[in-house]
Amino acid sequence: MNNLRTRSRLLVVAVIAAGAVAGCGANGGAQHGARPATLAQLNSCLGSAGAKKAANASDLSFAAADIARLNYATAGSKRVAGTQVYEMLSTYHPGYALFMVAKPGSAQQPSIASAVDDPASVAGMYFIRGDNPDFQAAQACMGAGS
């Protein structure tokens, strides 16, 4: 059990570190580390990186129990395209990453539980499942700077 937790934590650290130094490359939509300037560009970047946009709660059912038990790692947030993007990572291996895009002008962080139950409550809920190298490409959409 401890070996699994250690491996999961190392995966989270590696993914965060790689995302911090990566630019949004050919698969990411915004080229050469340029951060998306609009929500449309952010949507395109995340989609090109392999993230899928949740249309309804059933798309995120795999994560619902973890979210309810607070069994995930918050990898942080970045201000991108005039809004805040929050990233949550599964603590399991293979796991998943969730990218919650707040509605522009939101004064506070949306509830992740509410967004999983109703993805339309935020500007976008994106997910990548499995032991997936696309975590890095999706993180690159948020750019290395804050």
N, CA, C and O atoms as a GROMACS GRO file, in nm:
protein
  584
    1MET      N    1   0.082  -0.119   0.000
    1MET     CA    2   0.000   0.000   0.000
    1MET      C    3   0.087   0.126   0.000
    1MET      O    4   0.062   0.219  -0.076
    2ASN      N    5   0.191   0.127   0.088
    2ASN     CA    6   0.278   0.244   0.091
    2ASN      C    7   0.352   0.262  -0.040
    2ASN      O    8   0.374   0.374  -0.083
    3ASN      N    9   0.391   0.149  -0.104
    3ASN     CA   10   0.460   0.156  -0.232
    3ASN      C   11   0.370   0.220  -0.338
    3ASN      O   12   0.417   0.299  -0.420
    4LEU      N   13   0.241   0.186  -0.336
    4LEU     CA   14   0.146   0.244  -0.430
    4LEU      C   15   0.131   0.393  -0.406
    4LEU      O   16   0.127   0.472  -0.501
    5ARG      N   17   0.122   0.433  -0.280
    5ARG     CA   18   0.110   0.576  -0.249
    5ARG      C   19   0.235   0.651  -0.290
    5ARG      O   20   0.228   0.760  -0.347
    6THR      N   21   0.350   0.593  -0.261
    6THR     CA   22   0.476   0.657  -0.299
    6THR      C   23   0.484   0.673  -0.450
    6THR      O   24   0.521   0.780  -0.499
    7ARG      N   25   0.450   0.568  -0.523
    7ARG     CA   26   0.452   0.574  -0.669
    7ARG      C   27   0.354   0.679  -0.721
    7ARG      O   28   0.385   0.753  -0.814
    8SER      N   29   0.236   0.686  -0.659
    8SER     CA   30   0.136   0.785  -0.701
    8SER      C   31   0.185   0.926  -0.675
    8SER      O   32   0.169   1.015  -0.759
    9ARG      N   33   0.245   0.947  -0.559
    9ARG     CA   34   0.297   1.080  -0.527
    9ARG      C   35   0.410   1.120  -0.621
    9ARG      O   36   0.418   1.235  -0.665
   10LEU      N   37   0.497   1.024  -0.651
   10LEU     CA   38   0.605   1.053  -0.746
   10LEU      C   39   0.550   1.087  -0.883
   10LEU      O   40   0.602   1.176  -0.950
   11LEU      N   41   0.445   1.016  -0.925
   11LEU     CA   42   0.382   1.045  -1.054
   11LEU      C   43   0.326   1.187  -1.054
   11LEU      O   44   0.343   1.260  -1.151
   12VAL      N   45   0.259   1.226  -0.946
   12VAL     CA   46   0.203   1.361  -0.936
   12VAL      C   47   0.313   1.466  -0.945
   12VAL      O   48   0.302   1.563  -1.020
   13VAL      N   49   0.421   1.445  -0.869
   13VAL     CA   50   0.532   1.541  -0.871
   13VAL      C   51   0.594   1.547  -1.010
   13VAL      O   52   0.624   1.656  -1.059
   14ALA      N   53   0.614   1.434  -1.073
   14ALA     CA   54   0.675   1.432  -1.207
   14ALA      C   55   0.586   1.502  -1.308
   14ALA      O   56   0.635   1.576  -1.394
   15VAL      N   57   0.457   1.480  -1.300
   15VAL     CA   58   0.364   1.542  -1.394
   15VAL      C   59   0.362   1.693  -1.374
   15VAL      O   60   0.363   1.768  -1.472
   16ILE      N   61   0.359   1.738  -1.249
   16ILE     CA   62   0.356   1.881  -1.222
   16ILE      C   63   0.486   1.946  -1.270
   16ILE      O   64   0.484   2.052  -1.334
   17ALA      N   65   0.599   1.884  -1.240
   17ALA     CA   66   0.727   1.940  -1.283
   17ALA      C   67   0.739   1.945  -1.434
   17ALA      O   68   0.785   2.045  -1.489
   18ALA      N   69   0.698   1.840  -1.500
   18ALA     CA   70   0.706   1.837  -1.646
   18ALA      C   71   0.614   1.942  -1.707
   18ALA      O   72   0.650   2.007  -1.805
   19GLY      N   73   0.496   1.959  -1.649
   19GLY     CA   74   0.402   2.059  -1.700
   19GLY      C   75   0.455   2.200  -1.682
   19GLY      O   76   0.427   2.289  -1.762
   20ALA      N   77   0.530   2.220  -1.574
   20ALA     CA   78   0.582   2.354  -1.548
   20ALA      C   79   0.686   2.397  -1.649
   20ALA      O   80   0.698   2.516  -1.680
   21VAL      N   81   0.763   2.300  -1.702
   21VAL     CA   82   0.867   2.337  -1.797
   21VAL      C   83   0.825   2.322  -1.942
   21VAL      O   84   0.893   2.371  -2.032
   22ALA      N   85   0.714   2.254  -1.965
   22ALA     CA   86   0.671   2.228  -2.104
   22ALA      C   87   0.599   2.349  -2.161
   22ALA      O   88   0.532   2.423  -2.090
   23GLY      N   89   0.613   2.368  -2.289
   23GLY     CA   90   0.533   2.466  -2.361
   23GLY      C   91   0.421   2.391  -2.430
   23GLY      O   92   0.429   2.268  -2.443
   24CYS      N   93   0.321   2.459  -2.474
   24CYS     CA   94   0.211   2.393  -2.544
   24CYS      C   95   0.260   2.362  -2.685
   24CYS      O   96   0.267   2.452  -2.769
   25GLY      N   97   0.294   2.238  -2.710
   25GLY     CA   98   0.357   2.201  -2.836
   25GLY      C   99   0.259   2.176  -2.947
   25GLY      O  100   0.147   2.226  -2.944
   26ALA      N  101   0.302   2.100  -3.045
   26ALA     CA  102   0.222   2.076  -3.165
   26ALA      C  103   0.088   2.014  -3.133
   26ALA      O  104  -0.010   2.039  -3.203
   27ASN      N  105   0.080   1.932  -3.028
   27ASN     CA  106  -0.047   1.872  -2.991
   27ASN      C  107  -0.130   1.961  -2.902
   27ASN      O  108  -0.246   1.930  -2.876
   28GLY      N  109  -0.075   2.071  -2.854
   28GLY     CA  110  -0.143   2.149  -2.753
   28GLY      C  111  -0.223   2.267  -2.801
   28GLY      O  112  -0.296   2.325  -2.720
   29GLY      N  113  -0.216   2.306  -2.924
   29GLY     CA  114  -0.298   2.415  -2.973
   29GLY      C  115  -0.227   2.549  -2.974
   29GLY      O  116  -0.218   2.611  -3.080
   30ALA      N  117  -0.177   2.595  -2.862
   30ALA     CA  118  -0.103   2.720  -2.857
   30ALA      C  119   0.044   2.685  -2.875
   30ALA      O  120   0.097   2.602  -2.801
   31GLN      N  121   0.110   2.744  -2.968
   31GLN     CA  122   0.246   2.705  -3.004
   31GLN      C  123   0.351   2.777  -2.922
   31GLN      O  124   0.329   2.890  -2.877
   32HIS      N  125   0.465   2.711  -2.902
   32HIS     CA  126   0.585   2.769  -2.843
   32HIS      C  127   0.560   2.830  -2.706
   32HIS      O  128   0.613   2.937  -2.675
   33GLY      N  129   0.480   2.763  -2.624
   33GLY     CA  130   0.460   2.808  -2.488
   33GLY      C  131   0.363   2.924  -2.475
   33GLY      O  132   0.338   2.970  -2.364
   34ALA      N  133   0.306   2.971  -2.584
   34ALA     CA  134   0.210   3.081  -2.576
   34ALA      C  135   0.084   3.030  -2.509
   34ALA      O  136   0.030   2.926  -2.548
   35ARG      N  137   0.036   3.102  -2.410
   35ARG     CA  138  -0.085   3.061  -2.341
   35ARG      C  139  -0.206   3.106  -2.421
   35ARG      O  140  -0.204   3.212  -2.483
   36PRO      N  141  -0.310   3.025  -2.421
   36PRO     CA  142  -0.432   3.063  -2.493
   36PRO      C  143  -0.486   3.196  -2.440
   36PRO      O  144  -0.484   3.221  -2.320
   37ALA      N  145  -0.532   3.281  -2.531
   37ALA     CA  146  -0.583   3.412  -2.493
   37ALA      C  147  -0.734   3.414  -2.477
   37ALA      O  148  -0.789   3.503  -2.412
   38THR      N  149  -0.802   3.317  -2.535
   38THR     CA  150  -0.949   3.312  -2.528
   38THR      C  151  -0.994   3.174  -2.480
   38THR      O  152  -0.916   3.078  -2.484
   39LEU      N  153  -1.119   3.165  -2.435
   39LEU     CA  154  -1.173   3.035  -2.395
   39LEU      C  155  -1.175   2.939  -2.512
   39LEU      O  156  -1.150   2.819  -2.495
   40ALA      N  157  -1.204   2.988  -2.631
   40ALA     CA  158  -1.206   2.902  -2.749
   40ALA      C  159  -1.067   2.842  -2.773
   40ALA      O  160  -1.055   2.724  -2.804
   41GLN      N  161  -0.962   2.923  -2.758
   41GLN     CA  162  -0.825   2.873  -2.775
   41GLN      C  163  -0.789   2.774  -2.664
   41GLN      O  164  -0.721   2.675  -2.690
   42LEU      N  165  -0.835   2.800  -2.541
   42LEU     CA  166  -0.810   2.709  -2.431
   42LEU      C  167  -0.881   2.575  -2.457
   42LEU      O  168  -0.821   2.469  -2.438
   43ASN      N  169  -1.006   2.580  -2.500
   43ASN     CA  170  -1.081   2.459  -2.534
   43ASN      C  171  -1.007   2.379  -2.641
   43ASN      O  172  -0.993   2.258  -2.630
   44SER      N  173  -0.961   2.448  -2.743
   44SER     CA  174  -0.888   2.384  -2.852
   44SER      C  175  -0.758   2.321  -2.803
   44SER      O  176  -0.725   2.209  -2.839
   45CYS      N  177  -0.685   2.395  -2.720
   45CYS     CA  178  -0.558   2.346  -2.667
   45CYS      C  179  -0.579   2.220  -2.584
   45CYS      O  180  -0.509   2.120  -2.604
   46LEU      N  181  -0.676   2.223  -2.493
   46LEU     CA  182  -0.702   2.105  -2.409
   46LEU      C  183  -0.747   1.986  -2.494
   46LEU      O  184  -0.705   1.873  -2.471
   47GLY      N  185  -0.834   2.012  -2.592
   47GLY     CA  186  -0.879   1.905  -2.681
   47GLY      C  187  -0.765   1.846  -2.762
   47GLY      O  188  -0.756   1.724  -2.776
   48SER      N  189  -0.679   1.931  -2.814
   48SER     CA  190  -0.564   1.884  -2.892
   48SER      C  191  -0.466   1.805  -2.805
   48SER      O  192  -0.394   1.718  -2.854
   49ALA      N  193  -0.464   1.836  -2.677
   49ALA     CA  194  -0.374   1.767  -2.584
   49ALA      C  195  -0.428   1.631  -2.542
   49ALA      O  196  -0.359   1.554  -2.475
   50GLY      N  197  -0.551   1.600  -2.582
   50GLY     CA  198  -0.608   1.470  -2.549
   50GLY      C  199  -0.711   1.472  -2.438
   50GLY      O  200  -0.766   1.368  -2.403
   51ALA      N  201  -0.739   1.590  -2.382
   51ALA     CA  202  -0.841   1.599  -2.278
   51ALA      C  203  -0.979   1.599  -2.344
   51ALA      O  204  -0.999   1.658  -2.450
   52LYS      N  205  -1.072   1.533  -2.279
   52LYS     CA  206  -1.210   1.529  -2.328
   52LYS      C  207  -1.296   1.620  -2.242
   52LYS      O  208  -1.279   1.623  -2.120
   53LYS      N  209  -1.386   1.693  -2.304
   53LYS     CA  210  -1.475   1.782  -2.229
   53LYS      C  211  -1.598   1.703  -2.186
   53LYS      O  212  -1.664   1.639  -2.268
   54ALA      N  213  -1.628   1.708  -2.056
   54ALA     CA  214  -1.745   1.638  -2.003
   54ALA      C  215  -1.872   1.712  -2.045
   54ALA      O  216  -1.883   1.833  -2.026
   55ALA      N  217  -1.966   1.639  -2.100
   55ALA     CA  218  -2.094   1.697  -2.139
   55ALA      C  219  -2.197   1.681  -2.028
   55ALA      O  220  -2.288   1.763  -2.016
   56ASN      N  221  -2.184   1.575  -1.948
   56ASN     CA  222  -2.279   1.552  -1.839
   56ASN      C  223  -2.210   1.473  -1.728
   56ASN      O  224  -2.096   1.430  -1.743
   57ALA      N  225  -2.281   1.455  -1.617
   57ALA     CA  226  -2.224   1.390  -1.499
   57ALA      C  227  -2.177   1.248  -1.529
   57ALA      O  228  -2.079   1.203  -1.469
   58SER      N  229  -2.242   1.178  -1.619
   58SER     CA  230  -2.202   1.039  -1.647
   58SER      C  231  -2.061   1.034  -1.708
   58SER      O  232  -1.992   0.933  -1.694
   59ASP      N  233  -2.019   1.140  -1.775
   59ASP     CA  234  -1.883   1.144  -1.830
   59ASP      C  235  -1.777   1.144  -1.720
   59ASP      O  236  -1.663   1.104  -1.742
   60LEU      N  237  -1.816   1.190  -1.601
   60LEU     CA  238  -1.722   1.203  -1.489
   60LEU      C  239  -1.752   1.104  -1.377
   60LEU      O  240  -1.698   1.117  -1.267
   61SER      N  241  -1.837   1.005  -1.403
   61SER     CA  242  -1.876   0.910  -1.298
   61SER      C  243  -1.756   0.836  -1.240
   61SER      O  244  -1.758   0.798  -1.123
   62PHE      N  245  -1.651   0.815  -1.319
   62PHE     CA  246  -1.531   0.746  -1.271
   62PHE      C  247  -1.463   0.824  -1.159
   62PHE      O  248  -1.392   0.764  -1.078
   63ALA      N  249  -1.483   0.955  -1.151
   63ALA     CA  250  -1.416   1.039  -1.052
   63ALA      C  251  -1.507   1.077  -0.935
   63ALA      O  252  -1.458   1.128  -0.834
   64ALA      N  253  -1.636   1.054  -0.946
   64ALA     CA  254  -1.732   1.103  -0.846
   64ALA      C  255  -1.702   1.055  -0.705
   64ALA      O  256  -1.707   1.135  -0.611
   65ALA      N  257  -1.670   0.927  -0.687
   65ALA     CA  258  -1.643   0.875  -0.552
   65ALA      C  259  -1.518   0.939  -0.492
   65ALA      O  260  -1.516   0.973  -0.374
   66ASP      N  261  -1.413   0.956  -0.574
   66ASP     CA  262  -1.291   1.022  -0.525
   66ASP      C  263  -1.319   1.165  -0.482
   66ASP      O  264  -1.271   1.210  -0.378
   67ILE      N  265  -1.396   1.235  -0.561
   67ILE     CA  266  -1.426   1.375  -0.531
   67ILE      C  267  -1.506   1.383  -0.402
   67ILE      O  268  -1.479   1.468  -0.317
   68ALA      N  269  -1.604   1.294  -0.386
   68ALA     CA  270  -1.686   1.295  -0.264
   68ALA      C  271  -1.602   1.266  -0.140
   68ALA      O  272  -1.629   1.321  -0.033
   69ARG      N  273  -1.499   1.181  -0.153
   69ARG     CA  274  -1.412   1.147  -0.039
   69ARG      C  275  -1.290   1.238  -0.030
   69ARG      O  276  -1.204   1.216   0.055
   70LEU      N  277  -1.281   1.338  -0.115
   70LEU     CA  278  -1.165   1.427  -0.120
   70LEU      C  279  -1.036   1.348  -0.141
   70LEU      O  280  -0.932   1.379  -0.083
   71ASN      N  281  -1.044   1.245  -0.225
   71ASN     CA  282  -0.932   1.156  -0.250
   71ASN      C  283  -0.865   1.192  -0.384
   71ASN      O  284  -0.865   1.113  -0.478
   72TYR      N  285  -0.809   1.311  -0.389
   72TYR     CA  286  -0.738   1.357  -0.508
   72TYR      C  287  -0.636   1.461  -0.465
   72TYR      O  288  -0.643   1.513  -0.354
   73ALA      N  289  -0.544   1.490  -0.550
   73ALA     CA  290  -0.442   1.591  -0.522
   73ALA      C  291  -0.474   1.714  -0.606
   73ALA      O  292  -0.492   1.705  -0.727
   74THR      N  293  -0.480   1.829  -0.542
   74THR     CA  294  -0.498   1.953  -0.616
   74THR      C  295  -0.362   1.999  -0.662
   74THR      O  296  -0.273   2.027  -0.582
   75ALA      N  297  -0.346   2.005  -0.794
   75ALA     CA  298  -0.217   2.042  -0.851
   75ALA      C  299  -0.203   2.193  -0.867
   75ALA      O  300  -0.100   2.242  -0.912
   76GLY      N  301  -0.306   2.265  -0.830
   76GLY     CA  302  -0.299   2.410  -0.837
   76GLY      C  303  -0.392   2.468  -0.940
   76GLY      O  304  -0.477   2.400  -0.997
   77SER      N  305  -0.374   2.595  -0.962
   77SER     CA  306  -0.457   2.665  -1.061
   77SER      C  307  -0.373   2.771  -1.130
   77SER      O  308  -0.271   2.816  -1.079
   78LYS      N  309  -0.420   2.808  -1.246
   78LYS     CA  310  -0.354   2.913  -1.325
   78LYS      C  311  -0.461   3.003  -1.383
   78LYS      O  312  -0.572   2.959  -1.411
   79ARG      N  313  -0.427   3.127  -1.400
   79ARG     CA  314  -0.514   3.223  -1.470
   79ARG      C  315  -0.480   3.213  -1.618
   79ARG      O  316  -0.368   3.244  -1.659
   80VAL      N  317  -0.578   3.170  -1.698
   80VAL     CA  318  -0.558   3.150  -1.841
   80VAL      C  319  -0.682   3.198  -1.914
   80VAL      O  320  -0.794   3.171  -1.870
   81ALA      N  321  -0.665   3.268  -2.022
   81ALA     CA  322  -0.775   3.310  -2.110
   81ALA      C  323  -0.885   3.384  -2.033
   81ALA      O  324  -1.004   3.365  -2.060
   82GLY      N  325  -0.845   3.467  -1.938
   82GLY     CA  326  -0.942   3.549  -1.866
   82GLY      C  327  -1.020   3.476  -1.758
   82GLY      O  328  -1.119   3.527  -1.707
   83THR      N  329  -0.976   3.356  -1.723
   83THR     CA  330  -1.044   3.281  -1.617
   83THR      C  331  -0.943   3.195  -1.542
   83THR      O  332  -0.825   3.193  -1.576
   84GLN      N  333  -0.990   3.126  -1.441
   84GLN     CA  334  -0.904   3.040  -1.361
   84GLN      C  335  -0.927   2.894  -1.401
   84GLN      O  336  -1.040   2.851  -1.417
   85VAL      N  337  -0.816   2.820  -1.417
   85VAL     CA  338  -0.823   2.678  -1.449
   85VAL      C  339  -0.763   2.603  -1.330
   85VAL      O  340  -0.650   2.629  -1.290
   86TYR      N  341  -0.841   2.509  -1.274
   86TYR     CA  342  -0.800   2.431  -1.158
   86TYR      C  343  -0.772   2.289  -1.203
   86TYR      O  344  -0.845   2.232  -1.284
   87GLU      N  345  -0.664   2.231  -1.150
   87GLU     CA  346  -0.627   2.095  -1.188
   87GLU      C  347  -0.630   2.005  -1.065
   87GLU      O  348  -0.577   2.038  -0.960
   88MET      N  349  -0.694   1.889  -1.082
   88MET     CA  350  -0.699   1.787  -0.978
   88MET      C  351  -0.644   1.658  -1.038
   88MET      O  352  -0.675   1.624  -1.152
   89LEU      N  353  -0.562   1.587  -0.961
   89LEU     CA  354  -0.502   1.462  -1.008
   89LEU      C  355  -0.545   1.348  -0.917
   89LEU      O  356  -0.552   1.363  -0.795
   90SER      N  357  -0.573   1.235  -0.978
   90SER     CA  358  -0.603   1.115  -0.903
   90SER      C  359  -0.481   1.074  -0.823
   90SER      O  360  -0.367   1.095  -0.866
   91THR      N  361  -0.504   1.015  -0.707
   91THR     CA  362  -0.392   0.963  -0.628
   91THR      C  363  -0.368   0.815  -0.657
   91THR      O  364  -0.285   0.752  -0.592
   92TYR      N  365  -0.441   0.759  -0.755
   92TYR     CA  366  -0.427   0.620  -0.793
   92TYR      C  367  -0.343   0.609  -0.920
   92TYR      O  368  -0.325   0.706  -0.993
   93HIS      N  369  -0.292   0.489  -0.944
   93HIS     CA  370  -0.215   0.464  -1.065
   93HIS      C  371  -0.272   0.340  -1.132
   93HIS      O  372  -0.279   0.237  -1.065
   94PRO      N  373  -0.312   0.339  -1.257
   94PRO     CA  374  -0.324   0.460  -1.339
   94PRO      C  375  -0.442   0.542  -1.292
   94PRO      O  376  -0.538   0.488  -1.238
   95GLY      N  377  -0.436   0.668  -1.313
   95GLY     CA  378  -0.538   0.756  -1.260
   95GLY      C  379  -0.601   0.844  -1.364
   95GLY      O  380  -0.632   0.800  -1.475
   96TYR      N  381  -0.620   0.968  -1.328
   96TYR     CA  382  -0.683   1.064  -1.417
   96TYR      C  383  -0.645   1.204  -1.373
   96TYR      O  384  -0.597   1.225  -1.262
   97ALA      N  385  -0.667   1.297  -1.461
   97ALA     CA  386  -0.652   1.439  -1.429
   97ALA      C  387  -0.781   1.508  -1.469
   97ALA      O  388  -0.841   1.477  -1.572
   98LEU      N  389  -0.824   1.602  -1.387
   98LEU     CA  390  -0.941   1.685  -1.417
   98LEU      C  391  -0.894   1.830  -1.428
   98LEU      O  392  -0.814   1.876  -1.347
   99PHE      N  393  -0.944   1.899  -1.527
   99PHE     CA  394  -0.916   2.042  -1.544
   99PHE      C  395  -1.050   2.114  -1.539
   99PHE      O  396  -1.133   2.098  -1.630
  100MET      N  397  -1.073   2.192  -1.435
  100MET     CA  398  -1.198   2.264  -1.417
  100MET      C  399  -1.176   2.410  -1.457
  100MET      O  400  -1.094   2.480  -1.396
  101VAL      N  401  -1.248   2.455  -1.559
  101VAL     CA  402  -1.236   2.591  -1.609
  101VAL      C  403  -1.351   2.672  -1.552
  101VAL      O  404  -1.468   2.646  -1.582
  102ALA      N  405  -1.318   2.770  -1.469
  102ALA     CA  406  -1.421   2.855  -1.408
  102ALA      C  407  -1.482   2.946  -1.514
  102ALA      O  408  -1.418   2.980  -1.613
  103LYS      N  409  -1.606   2.985  -1.490
  103LYS     CA  410  -1.668   3.082  -1.579
  103LYS      C  411  -1.596   3.216  -1.563
  103LYS      O  412  -1.565   3.256  -1.451
  104PRO      N  413  -1.570   3.285  -1.675
  104PRO     CA  414  -1.503   3.415  -1.664
  104PRO      C  415  -1.581   3.508  -1.571
  104PRO      O  416  -1.704   3.514  -1.575
  105GLY      N  417  -1.508   3.578  -1.488
  105GLY     CA  418  -1.570   3.672  -1.394
  105GLY      C  419  -1.609   3.609  -1.262
  105GLY      O  420  -1.658   3.678  -1.172
  106SER      N  421  -1.589   3.477  -1.247
  106SER     CA  422  -1.619   3.410  -1.120
  106SER      C  423  -1.531   3.469  -1.011
  106SER      O  424  -1.410   3.480  -1.028
  107ALA      N  425  -1.594   3.506  -0.900
  107ALA     CA  426  -1.519   3.567  -0.791
  107ALA      C  427  -1.453   3.463  -0.701
  107ALA      O  428  -1.357   3.495  -0.630
  108GLN      N  429  -1.502   3.340  -0.702
  108GLN     CA  430  -1.445   3.238  -0.616
  108GLN      C  431  -1.434   3.105  -0.688
  108GLN      O  432  -1.494   3.085  -0.794
  109GLN      N  433  -1.356   3.014  -0.630
  109GLN     CA  434  -1.336   2.884  -0.691
  109GLN      C  435  -1.466   2.806  -0.690
  109GLN      O  436  -1.532   2.795  -0.587
  110PRO      N  437  -1.504   2.751  -0.806
  110PRO     CA  438  -1.624   2.668  -0.811
  110PRO      C  439  -1.603   2.540  -0.729
  110PRO      O  440  -1.489   2.497  -0.708
  111SER      N  441  -1.709   2.481  -0.685
  111SER     CA  442  -1.703   2.355  -0.612
  111SER      C  443  -1.675   2.242  -0.711
  111SER      O  444  -1.747   2.225  -0.809
  112ILE      N  445  -1.570   2.165  -0.684
  112ILE     CA  446  -1.537   2.053  -0.772
  112ILE      C  447  -1.648   1.949  -0.768
  112ILE      O  448  -1.680   1.890  -0.871
  113ALA      N  449  -1.709   1.927  -0.652
  113ALA     CA  450  -1.817   1.828  -0.641
  113ALA      C  451  -1.937   1.872  -0.726
  113ALA      O  452  -1.997   1.789  -0.794
  114SER      N  453  -1.971   1.999  -0.722
  114SER     CA  454  -2.082   2.050  -0.803
  114SER      C  455  -2.050   2.040  -0.951
  114SER      O  456  -2.137   2.007  -1.032
  115ALA      N  457  -1.925   2.068  -0.988
  115ALA     CA  458  -1.886   2.063  -1.129
  115ALA      C  459  -1.886   1.920  -1.182
  115ALA      O  460  -1.918   1.898  -1.299
  116VAL      N  461  -1.852   1.822  -1.097
  116VAL     CA  462  -1.857   1.682  -1.139
  116VAL      C  463  -2.002   1.639  -1.157
  116VAL      O  464  -2.035   1.565  -1.250
  117ASP      N  465  -2.090   1.686  -1.067
  117ASP     CA  466  -2.232   1.654  -1.078
  117ASP      C  467  -2.300   1.725  -1.195
  117ASP      O  468  -2.393   1.671  -1.255
  118ASP      N  469  -2.252   1.845  -1.226
  118ASP     CA  470  -2.312   1.924  -1.334
  118ASP      C  471  -2.202   2.003  -1.406
  118ASP      O  472  -2.174   2.117  -1.371
  119PRO      N  473  -2.139   1.941  -1.507
  119PRO     CA  474  -2.030   2.009  -1.578
  119PRO      C  475  -2.070   2.143  -1.640
  119PRO      O  476  -1.984   2.227  -1.665
  120ALA      N  477  -2.198   2.164  -1.664
  120ALA     CA  478  -2.243   2.292  -1.721
  120ALA      C  479  -2.237   2.405  -1.619
  120ALA      O  480  -2.255   2.522  -1.655
  121SER      N  481  -2.211   2.373  -1.492
  121SER     CA  482  -2.203   2.477  -1.389
  121SER      C  483  -2.072   2.557  -1.399
  121SER      O  484  -2.058   2.661  -1.336
  122VAL      N  485  -1.977   2.507  -1.478
  122VAL     CA  486  -1.850   2.576  -1.501
  122VAL      C  487  -1.832   2.593  -1.652
  122VAL      O  488  -1.909   2.539  -1.731
  123ALA      N  489  -1.731   2.668  -1.690
  123ALA     CA  490  -1.707   2.690  -1.833
  123ALA      C  491  -1.661   2.562  -1.902
  123ALA      O  492  -1.677   2.547  -2.023
  124GLY      N  493  -1.603   2.470  -1.827
  124GLY     CA  494  -1.561   2.343  -1.884
  124GLY      C  495  -1.502   2.251  -1.780
  124GLY      O  496  -1.431   2.296  -1.690
  125MET      N  497  -1.532   2.124  -1.791
  125MET     CA  498  -1.470   2.018  -1.711
  125MET      C  499  -1.404   1.923  -1.809
  125MET      O  500  -1.472   1.856  -1.887
  126TYR      N  501  -1.273   1.918  -1.805
  126TYR     CA  502  -1.198   1.832  -1.897
  126TYR      C  503  -1.134   1.721  -1.816
  126TYR      O  504  -1.100   1.739  -1.699
  127PHE      N  505  -1.118   1.604  -1.879
  127PHE     CA  506  -1.057   1.492  -1.810
  127PHE      C  507  -0.968   1.412  -1.903
  127PHE      O  508  -0.990   1.406  -2.024
  128ILE      N  509  -0.866   1.353  -1.842
  128ILE     CA  510  -0.778   1.258  -1.910
  128ILE      C  511  -0.770   1.139  -1.816
  128ILE      O  512  -0.736   1.154  -1.699
  129ARG      N  513  -0.800   1.020  -1.868
  129ARG     CA  514  -0.800   0.901  -1.785
  129ARG      C  515  -0.681   0.812  -1.819
  129ARG      O  516  -0.635   0.808  -1.934
  130GLY      N  517  -0.632   0.740  -1.718
  130GLY     CA  518  -0.528   0.642  -1.738
  130GLY      C  519  -0.389   0.696  -1.712
  130GLY      O  520  -0.372   0.812  -1.675
  131ASP      N  521  -0.292   0.612  -1.732
  131ASP     CA  522  -0.152   0.650  -1.717
  131ASP      C  523  -0.111   0.714  -1.848
  131ASP      O  524  -0.061   0.647  -1.938
  132ASN      N  525  -0.133   0.842  -1.858
  132ASN     CA  526  -0.137   0.907  -1.988
  132ASN      C  527  -0.034   1.019  -1.999
  132ASN      O  528  -0.033   1.110  -1.916
  133PRO      N  529   0.052   1.016  -2.099
  133PRO     CA  530   0.149   1.124  -2.117
  133PRO      C  531   0.083   1.256  -2.157
  133PRO      O  532   0.148   1.361  -2.154
  134ASP      N  533  -0.045   1.251  -2.192
  134ASP     CA  534  -0.114   1.374  -2.230
  134ASP      C  535  -0.139   1.467  -2.112
  134ASP      O  536  -0.177   1.582  -2.131
  135PHE      N  537  -0.118   1.418  -1.988
  135PHE     CA  538  -0.130   1.508  -1.872
  135PHE      C  539  -0.040   1.629  -1.896
  135PHE      O  540  -0.081   1.743  -1.873
  136GLN      N  541   0.082   1.603  -1.941
  136GLN     CA  542   0.179   1.710  -1.961
  136GLN      C  543   0.133   1.807  -2.069
  136GLN      O  544   0.146   1.928  -2.052
  137ALA      N  545   0.080   1.756  -2.178
  137ALA     CA  546   0.035   1.843  -2.286
  137ALA      C  547  -0.082   1.930  -2.240
  137ALA      O  548  -0.089   2.047  -2.274
  138ALA      N  549  -0.173   1.872  -2.162
  138ALA     CA  550  -0.287   1.950  -2.113
  138ALA      C  551  -0.238   2.056  -2.013
  138ALA      O  552  -0.287   2.169  -2.014
  139GLN      N  553  -0.145   2.020  -1.929
  139GLN     CA  554  -0.090   2.117  -1.834
  139GLN      C  555  -0.020   2.231  -1.908
  139GLN      O  556  -0.022   2.345  -1.862
  140ALA      N  557   0.042   2.200  -2.019
  140ALA     CA  558   0.112   2.302  -2.097
  140ALA      C  559   0.015   2.407  -2.151
  140ALA      O  560   0.056   2.520  -2.179
  141CYS      N  561  -0.110   2.371  -2.165
  141CYS     CA  562  -0.210   2.469  -2.210
  141CYS      C  563  -0.225   2.583  -2.109
  141CYS      O  564  -0.267   2.693  -2.144
  142MET      N  565  -0.189   2.555  -1.986
  142MET     CA  566  -0.197   2.659  -1.883
  142MET      C  567  -0.070   2.741  -1.878
  142MET      O  568  -0.064   2.843  -1.809
  143GLY      N  569   0.033   2.699  -1.953
  143GLY     CA  570   0.158   2.775  -1.960
  143GLY      C  571   0.240   2.760  -1.835
  143GLY      O  572   0.190   2.717  -1.731
  144ALA      N  573   0.364   2.794  -1.845
  144ALA     CA  574   0.457   2.778  -1.733
  144ALA      C  575   0.447   2.894  -1.635
  144ALA      O  576   0.478   2.875  -1.518
  145GLY      N  577   0.405   3.012  -1.678
  145GLY     CA  578   0.397   3.127  -1.589
  145GLY      C  579   0.263   3.133  -1.519
  145GLY      O  580   0.171   3.059  -1.554
  146SER      N  581   0.252   3.220  -1.423
  146SER     CA  582   0.124   3.232  -1.353
  146SER      C  583   0.046   3.351  -1.402
  146SER      O  584  -0.065   3.376  -1.353
   0.00000   0.00000   0.00000
